[in-house]
Amino acid sequence: MVFRYTSVVPAPRDEVFAWHARPGAFARLAPPWQPVRLEAEAGSLRDGTAVLAFPGGVRWTAAHLPERYDPPRRFADRLVGRPLSAVLSWTHAHDFEEAPGGGTRVVDRLATSVPEALLRPMFAYRHAQLADDLAALERSRAWSERTLTVAVTGAGGLVGRNLCALLTTSGHEVVRLVRRDPGGPGERRWDPADPAPDLLDGVDAVVHLAGEPILGRFTRAHKDELRESRIGPTRALAELAAARAAHGGPAVFATASAIGLYGPERGDEVLTEDSAPGEGFLADLVADWEAACAPAAAAGVRCVQVRTGIVQTPAGGVLALQYPLFAAGLGGRLGHGGQWLSWIGADDLSDIYLRALLDGDLAGPVNAVAPYPVRGTEYAQALARTLRRPAALPVPGWAPAALLGREGADEVALADQRVVPARLLAAGHRFRHPYLGGALAHLLGRPAADSDPA
């Protein structure tokens, strides 16, 4: 069978081809609902080899074909290596043709034994993702034409992997700060308690994402870990950035933060960056976390605290937990369903970090949420509608309390926060997916729900 998928993206052919040749391109195009992990990225579109890991130890090895390498018109790859090549055929040609108006017609041609029903959602996602990423790259040039070297903590986490791939395909260099011995020239060893004086040498910007995952039972030990993994390391990095500020050090310090600052029970109050903090453990934690950036700000480093909502991706987080239940027809609203849920698509979150790094007018706290929060019942209905399943089995409030403890359930799973991205909207920021239905359809490879707003 020969499968063909075509779309036109409004970018020059040379730029589209160059985007595919940069590190991170595969990660940006891999559908998040598929259980696959990139084990080795191809070093070259001409003759490199990529290795993908599937559950059960199965490896997919794709070898690029030198005889079909013709930049900026084409590159191709073929499935090689057993056992998969013994049971599947796969030769994939990526063609790029000049389209009227200066755009590029992207054509994927596959000679394969994989059924079309499995291929079509995957390539619809890939082409939409490519167009969105190229549009984000074009928008970023309005903020700055500079190519940055960005040091990133937490680069191996859910948000970090997505962001690093967006940065590298946008032409920036990423230095991953890791707590183990470096695995290559793109990594530096980072001691969170006592970072080395030369850790940020040659770095233009810092993105600090590392921290103990919030989701967990709110025991005293867990809460201590949340504080210790955030406040001290953030202050140490901020102090290092401040010390290097007068010697060509990083000019931007962007840190993860959370909408937990606003407290768990705000009801219908519309919460902006200027709203007062709330009460509770997370509110206090986030306030101290953001305050730990003060040394860098005092030294003239532009600091941005990215107050993140509930990140949507089937690759991890809350959606990864709910997706299998809803797909099986076993989903429903959480608790009474009247609480406000302020969410953000994973790619929109990466776009916000990209803007934080490049837009010199953006500083201080920024609400990283979609413009249209939803109530819990609406969220369950949107997810069920996207998957063409019912949402008839509500989850009682005691269920998350059994897993997270009463405090954890109230502050995380059942939090009622109607947060809006006021500063981003005032700056004219464009969201890829402002509405939940469109975001879920893209992330899960499904047709957009008919009732999703335009």
C-alpha positions in Angstrom: 0.0 0.0 0.0 1.1 3.6 -0.7 -0.2 6.2 1.7 0.0 9.9 0.9 -0.7 12.9 3.1 -0.4 16.5 1.9 -0.7 20.0 3.3 0.6 23.5 2.6 2.5 25.5 5.3 3.0 29.2 4.9 6.8 29.1 5.1 9.6 29.0 2.5 10.8 25.5 1.4 14.4 26.1 2.6 13.1 26.9 6.1 10.8 23.9 6.3 13.5 21.5 5.2 16.0 23.1 7.7 13.4 22.7 10.5 13.3 19.0 9.9 17.1 18.8 10.0 17.5 20.3 13.4 17.6 18.3 16.7 14.2 17.8 18.2 12.2 17.5 15.0 11.1 14.0 15.6 10.2 14.7 19.2 8.0 17.7 18.0 6.2 15.5 15.4 5.7 12.3 17.5 2.0 12.0 18.4 1.8 12.1 22.2 -0.9 9.4 22.4 1.5 6.8 21.0 3.5 4.6 23.4 6.9 5.4 21.8 10.1 6.9 23.1 12.9 8.3 21.0 16.0 6.4 22.0 18.4 7.8 19.5 17.8 10.7 17.1 19.3 10.6 13.6 22.3 12.8 13.3 21.7 13.5 9.7 18.8 13.4 7.3 21.2 12.1 4.6 22.4 8.9 6.2 21.6 9.0 9.9 19.7 6.4 11.9 16.9 6.9 14.4 15.9 4.4 17.0 12.4 4.3 18.7 11.6 2.3 21.7 8.1 0.7 22.1 6.8 -1.1 25.2 8.1 -4.6 25.7 11.6 -3.8 24.5 10.6 -3.6 20.8 12.9 -1.2 18.8 12.0 0.6 15.5 15.2 1.5 13.6 14.7 3.9 10.7 17.7 4.4 8.4 17.9 7.5 6.2 18.6 6.8 2.5 21.5 8.7 1.0 20.4 8.0 -2.6 17.1 9.8 -1.9 18.6 12.8 -0.1 18.0 15.9 -2.1 17.8 19.1 0.0 15.6 21.1 0.2 13.4 18.8 -1.9 13.4 15.4 -0.3 14.7 13.0 2.3 13.6 9.5 3.0 14.0 6.7 5.5 13.3 3.0 5.7 12.5 0.5 8.5 15.5 -1.8 9.0 16.5 -4.3 11.6 14.6 -7.2 13.1 12.1 -8.3 14.3 9.9 -5.5 13.0 11.3 -5.3 9.4 10.5 -9.0 9.1 6.8 -8.4 9.6 6.3 -4.8 8.5 7.4 -2.8 5.4 7.9 1.0 5.7 9.7 3.3 3.3 8.9 7.0 4.0 9.6 9.8 1.5 9.3 13.4 2.8 8.8 15.7 -0.2 8.8 19.5 -0.1 7.5 21.4 -3.0 7.2 25.2 -3.6 3.6 26.3 -3.4 2.1 29.5 -4.7 2.5 32.5 -2.5 5.8 31.5 -1.1 4.5 28.5 1.0 5.6 24.9 0.9 3.6 21.9 0.0 4.6 19.1 2.4 4.0 15.6 1.0 4.5 12.4 3.0 4.5 9.2 0.9 4.7 5.8 2.6 5.1 2.4 1.0 4.0 0.4 4.0 1.9 -2.5 5.3 0.6 -0.4 8.2 -3.1 0.1 7.8 -4.3 3.6 6.7 -6.6 3.8 9.7 -3.6 4.0 11.9 -1.6 6.3 9.7 -4.1 9.1 9.0 -4.5 10.4 12.6 -0.7 10.3 13.0 0.0 12.3 9.9 -2.8 14.8 10.5 -1.2 15.5 13.8 2.3 15.8 12.3 1.2 18.3 9.7 -0.8 20.4 12.1 2.1 20.3 14.5 4.6 21.4 11.8 2.4 24.3 10.8 1.9 25.4 14.4 5.6 25.2 15.2 6.7 27.1 12.1 4.1 29.8 12.9 5.4 30.0 16.5 8.9 30.4 15.1 7.8 33.2 12.9 6.0 35.0 15.7 9.1 34.7 17.9 11.2 36.7 15.4 9.0 39.7 16.2 10.4 39.6 19.8 14.0 38.9 18.9 16.1 37.6 16.0 18.8 36.4 18.4 19.8 32.7 18.6 20.1 31.9 22.3 22.0 29.4 24.4 19.6 28.3 27.0 20.4 26.3 30.2 17.5 24.1 31.2 16.9 22.3 34.5 14.3 19.5 34.5 15.0 19.0 30.8 14.0 15.3 31.1 10.6 16.0 32.5 7.3 16.2 30.8 7.5 20.0 30.2 11.2 20.0 29.7 11.3 17.5 26.9 8.6 19.3 25.0 10.3 22.7 25.5 13.8 21.6 24.6 12.6 20.2 21.3 10.8 23.4 20.5 13.9 25.4 21.3 16.3 23.4 19.2 14.0 23.2 16.2 13.7 27.0 16.5 17.4 27.2 16.1 18.4 27.8 19.7 21.1 25.8 21.6 20.0 23.9 24.7 22.4 23.1 27.6 20.8 20.5 29.9 21.6 20.9 33.6 21.6 17.4 35.0 22.3 16.0 38.5 24.3 13.0 37.2 27.6 12.9 35.3 27.1 14.6 31.9 26.3 12.3 29.0 27.7 14.5 26.3 28.7 18.1 25.3 25.1 19.3 25.6 24.9 18.5 29.3 26.5 20.1 32.5 26.4 18.7 36.0 24.3 20.7 38.3 24.4 20.5 42.1 21.1 22.1 43.2 22.4 23.1 46.6 25.7 24.4 45.4 25.9 25.1 41.6 29.5 25.4 40.3 30.6 29.0 39.6 31.1 28.3 35.9 27.8 26.5 35.5 26.2 29.3 33.5 29.3 30.4 31.5 28.3 31.1 27.9 24.6 30.9 28.7 22.2 33.6 27.5 19.1 32.5 29.4 18.0 30.0 32.1 14.8 28.0 32.3 14.4 26.4 35.7 11.8 23.6 35.7 13.2 21.1 38.1 11.3 20.2 41.3 9.6 17.2 43.0 6.3 16.4 41.3 3.4 18.0 43.2 1.1 15.1 42.6 1.4 12.8 45.6 0.0 12.2 49.0 0.4 15.4 51.1 2.3 13.9 54.0 4.8 16.0 55.9 7.7 14.3 54.1 6.1 15.0 50.7 5.5 18.6 51.5 9.1 19.0 52.8 10.4 17.6 49.6 8.3 20.0 47.5 9.7 23.0 49.4 13.3 21.7 49.5 13.4 20.9 45.8 12.1 24.3 44.8 13.0 27.1 47.0 16.7 26.5 47.8 17.7 25.4 44.3 15.8 28.4 42.8 17.6 30.8 45.1 21.0 29.2 44.4 20.5 29.5 40.7 19.2 33.1 41.0 22.3 34.0 43.1 24.6 32.5 40.5 22.8 34.3 37.7 23.1 37.5 39.7 26.8 37.0 40.2 27.4 36.5 36.5 25.1 39.4 35.4 28.0 41.9 35.2 30.2 39.4 33.3 28.1 38.5 30.3 25.9 36.0 32.2 22.3 35.1 31.5 20.0 38.1 30.8 16.8 36.1 31.4 15.8 33.8 34.2 12.5 32.0 33.6 11.2 29.7 36.3 8.3 27.4 36.7 5.6 28.4 39.1 2.0 27.4 39.6 -1.5 28.7 39.9 -1.6 27.1 43.3 -0.5 30.6 44.5 -4.2 31.6 44.3 -5.3 29.0 46.8 -7.8 26.2 46.3 -11.1 27.9 46.9 -11.6 31.0 44.8 -15.0 30.2 43.3 -16.1 32.4 40.4 -13.5 35.1 41.1 -11.6 35.8 37.9 -7.9 35.5 38.9 -5.2 37.5 37.1 -1.5 38.1 37.8 -2.6 41.0 40.0 -4.9 39.0 42.2 -4.0 38.4 45.8 -2.5 35.1 46.8 -4.8 32.6 48.5 -4.3 30.4 51.5 -3.0 26.9 52.0 0.2 25.0 51.6 0.6 25.4 47.8 -0.1 29.2 48.0 2.6 29.6 50.6 5.0 27.3 48.7 4.5 29.2 45.4 4.9 32.6 47.1 8.3 31.5 48.6 9.3 29.8 45.3 8.7 33.0 43.3 10.4 35.1 46.0 13.6 33.0 45.6 14.2 34.6 42.2 14.8 38.0 43.9 18.6 37.9 43.8 18.6 37.7 40.0 16.0 40.4 39.6 17.9 42.7 41.9 21.0 42.3 39.7 19.0 43.4 36.6 18.3 39.9 35.2 14.8 39.8 33.6 12.9 37.3 35.6 9.6 35.6 34.5 7.6 33.3 36.8 5.5 31.0 34.7 2.4 30.2 36.8 1.3 27.0 35.1 -2.2 25.5 35.1 -3.2 21.9 34.6 -1.0 20.8 31.6 -2.9 18.8 29.0 -1.0 15.9 27.2 -1.7 12.2 27.1 2.1 11.7 27.6 1.8 12.5 31.3 0.0 14.3 34.1 -3.7 14.3 34.7 -4.8 13.6 31.2 -2.6 10.5 31.0 -4.5 9.2 34.0 -7.9 10.0 32.8 -7.5 9.2 29.1 -7.6 5.4 29.5 -10.7 5.5 31.8 -12.6 7.7 29.4 -11.5 5.7 26.4 -13.0 2.6 28.1 -16.2 4.5 28.8 -15.5 4.6 32.5 -15.0 8.3 32.9 -17.0 11.1 34.5 -16.7 14.4 36.4 -14.5 14.7 39.4 -16.3 15.6 42.6 -19.3 17.8 42.3 -18.0 19.1 38.9 -18.7 22.8 39.6 -15.1 23.7 40.3 -13.2 25.8 37.8 -10.3 24.0 36.1 -7.6 26.3 34.5 -5.8 24.3 31.9 -3.0 24.7 29.3 -2.0 22.6 26.3 1.6 21.3 26.4 2.6 23.1 23.2 1.0 26.4 24.3 3.0 26.1 27.5 6.2 25.7 25.5 5.3 28.7 23.4 4.9 30.8 26.6 8.4 29.8 27.7 9.7 30.7 24.3 8.1 34.1 24.6 9.5 34.5 28.1 13.0 34.0 26.8 12.7 36.3 23.8 10.2 39.1 24.6 12.0 41.8 26.5 8.8 43.3 27.6 7.6 40.3 29.5 8.7 40.2 33.2 7.3 39.1 36.5 4.5 36.5 37.0 2.7 35.2 33.9 -0.4 33.0 34.1 0.3 30.1 31.8 -3.3 29.0 31.2 -5.6 28.9 28.2 -8.0 31.9 27.9 -11.1 29.9 28.5 -11.1 27.8 31.8 -13.9 25.3 32.2 -15.8 23.7 35.1 -15.1 20.1 36.0 -18.3 18.9 34.4 -17.4 20.7 31.2 -14.0 19.1 31.2 -15.4 15.6 31.5 -17.9 16.2 28.8 -15.3 17.6 26.4 -13.0 14.7 26.9 -15.8 12.2 26.5 -17.1 13.9 23.4 -13.6 13.9 21.9 -13.3 10.2 22.5 -16.9 9.5 21.4 -17.6 7.9 24.8 -20.1 8.6 27.6 -19.1 10.5 30.8 -21.6 8.7 33.0 -19.4 7.6 36.0 -18.6 10.5 38.2 -15.7 10.1 40.6 -16.8 11.0 44.2 -14.7 13.5 46.1 -13.5 10.9 48.6 -11.6 9.0 45.8 -8.9 11.6 45.2 -8.7 12.1 49.0 -7.9 8.4 49.4 -4.9 8.8 47.1 -3.7 12.3 47.9 -5.0 12.8 51.4 -7.7 15.3 52.2 -5.3 18.3 51.9 -3.8 17.1 48.6 -7.2 16.4 47.1 -8.5 19.9 48.1 -5.4 21.7 46.9 -4.8 19.8 43.6 -7.5 17.5 42.3 -10.6 19.5 43.5 -9.1 23.0 43.4 -11.5 25.7 42.3 -9.5 28.4 40.4 -10.8 30.5 37.5 -7.5 31.8 36.2 -7.0 33.9 33.0 -3.8 34.8 31.2 -4.3 38.6 31.5 -0.7 39.7 30.8 -0.4 37.4 27.7 -3.8 38.6 26.4 -2.8 42.2 26.9 0.4 41.5 24.9 -1.6 40.0 22.0 -0.3 36.5 22.6 -1.7 33.9 20.2 -2.7 30.6 21.7 -2.6 27.5 19.4 -5.6 26.0 21.2 -7.6 28.5 23.3 -10.5 26.1 23.6 -10.4 22.8 25.4 -12.2 20.8 22.7 -9.7 21.7 20.0 -6.7 21.1 22.3 -8.0 17.6 23.2 -8.8 16.7 19.6 -5.2 17.6 18.5 -3.5 15.9 21.5 -5.5 12.7 21.1 -5.6 12.5 17.3 -9.4 12.8 17.0 -11.7 15.0 14.9 -12.5 18.3 16.5 -15.8 18.2 18.4 -18.7 19.9 16.5 -19.6 22.0 19.6 -16.1 23.4 20.1 -16.2 27.2 19.7 -14.6 28.6 16.6 
